[in-house]
Amino acid sequence: MLPFSFWNEMSIGMAATMVGRPLACDEQTFNGTRLGYAYFCVKSDASLPMVHSFQLKLSLDPIIVMVKYKWKS
């Protein structure tokens, strides 16, 4: 989860590009009205391994972001 101070278009967009090419996000993510998670539609290369987590270095301490796929329970 991103800290509240990083809940902005640039930081969330950077997070989405770690998974694939962002295509769209839901209204709550866009408006910042649900801060528990961001919901994105991304296009990814199926020949590459799925991303389950990644680090964002937005400050001195890296942030580990967990990725969940709606279609994969």
N, C-alpha and C positions, 0 to 999 in steps of 0.2 A: 504494500500500500504506500502510496506517495504521501509524504507529509503535506499538511494543508498549504504551507507556503509554496509548494511546487505544483499546486493544482491550478495550472494555467495552460493556455493553449500550446505554448512552446514545449513545456515539460511533458504534457500528456501526448502531444504529437511525437516527441522524441521517443517516448515509451512505445507507442504504437509501431513506429518504424523498426523497432527491435524485433518485432514478430513478422512483419511483412509490409506491404504497401497499404497505408490506410486508405479506405474507400469511403467510410462513413462512420458516424458515431450516433448514439441515441440522444434524444433531447436532454435527458438528465445529465449526461456526460458533458454535452455542449454547454449547457447552462450552469453547470457546477452545482446542481441541486442534490445530487447523490454523491457523497464524498467517500463512500466505502469502497467503490471500485469504478473503473471506467469500462464502458461497453463499446467495443469497436468492431467493425467489419473490416478485415484486412485481406488482401490477396497475397498468398504466400506460394513459394515454389515447392510443390509436392515432392520433388526429388531430394529436397533437403530435410534433415531431421527437424521435428517439431520443437519449437522453443517452449520450455516449461518454466524457465526463470532467466533473469538477466540482471546485471548491475547497471545502475545509472549513477554516474559521477556528477551530480548536480551541486555538490558542496564538498567540504573536506572529507566527509564520511560517505562512502558509496552506499547506495540504497539498493537492496535486493528486491526485485519486483517478481511476483509469482504470476504465471499466466495460466488461465483456465480456458478451455474450449467448450462452448455451449453444446456442440454436437458430440463431444467426447466426454462421457460421464465417468 
